[in-house]
Amino acid sequence: MKRDISREAAGSGTAREASRDAVLEPGLYVVATPIGNLGDITRRALEVLGHAAFVAAEDTRVTRGLLHHYGIGAKLVAVHEHNELRVAGSIVEAIAAGDAVALVSDAGTPAVSDPGAVVVQRVREAGQRVIPVPGASALTAAISASGLTFEGIVFAGFLPVKGSARRKRLEALAAGPWAVALFESPHRIAGTLADLHAALGERDVVIAREITKKFETIERMPLAAARAWIEADPDRERGEFVLVIEGRAVEAAPAIDWHAVLDALLEELPLKQAVALAVRITGAPRNELYAAALERKR
């Protein structure tokens, strides 16, 4: 009988002491790993990494360091943007044979602006299980520490580098009412902040840099000042960035002039019908509209 390793791990002293003989159900385990601070890995993630048949990793060198830190000697298989489609087939075959396979990226959650989505898609198409093992995420960390309030937020990933694709993406983001979150690399951060200001206008942006790492920085400022702030200190252009931009201010609809509406309706309709329709259009009090209509008729 299969055992629930997450429950066993929750009751143990350490991840390595818990359920050494646990057996994972066959499937693809999408495992979040730390984005900087190694203490951010979950006990469940360690259990899965320790018991999977193999770990499919974006960069085996990076993942080997993480596994070594926790004393896990798992088999590693490289899966990155250049071989993802081919390796996905091998993973499907392994799961079909009864294996549990762990999928990780270099940091954070796989398939979120990182390799992994193709593997997940192929496994799902084969009718096999995909089991998320949630944990560290630069996106949610930045949003939670931004201090921005919003009813909805759009995750834009990485913007297209240049050209019409970049312009169209920015136009689409500017047209929506939602807050926006996106990733950016150090050598493009200054230009992206300038482009965001040109496209989105006068909004605040939260610049989250090197989240959970030694030089973590989270600053809020107007988009108009963001590029100058970044360029004022060369150290501010280093590391990986998450940008969170507040949503577009919703302009209040102009008030309806019920006098003008009533006058127009009285020219075409009998008094009672004009008043009833004016009430529906403007929401003004019926008694007030009726009195005004009588005055106009006199």
ABEGO torsion letter per residue (X at the ends): XBBBAAAAAAABABAAABGAABBBBBEBBBBBBBAABAAABBAAAAAAAAABABBBBABAAAAAAAAAAAGBBBBBBBBBAAAAAAAAAAAAAAAAAGBBBBBBBABEBBGBGBBGAAAAAAAAAAGBBBBBBBEBBAAAAAAAAAGBBBABBBBAEBBBABEAAAAAAAAAAAABABBBBBBBBAAAAAAAAAAAAAAAEBBBBBBBBGBGBAABBBBBBBAAAAAAAAAABAAAABEBBBBBBBBBBBBBBBBBBAAAAAAAAAAABBAAAAAAAAAAAAGBBAAAAAAAAAAAAX
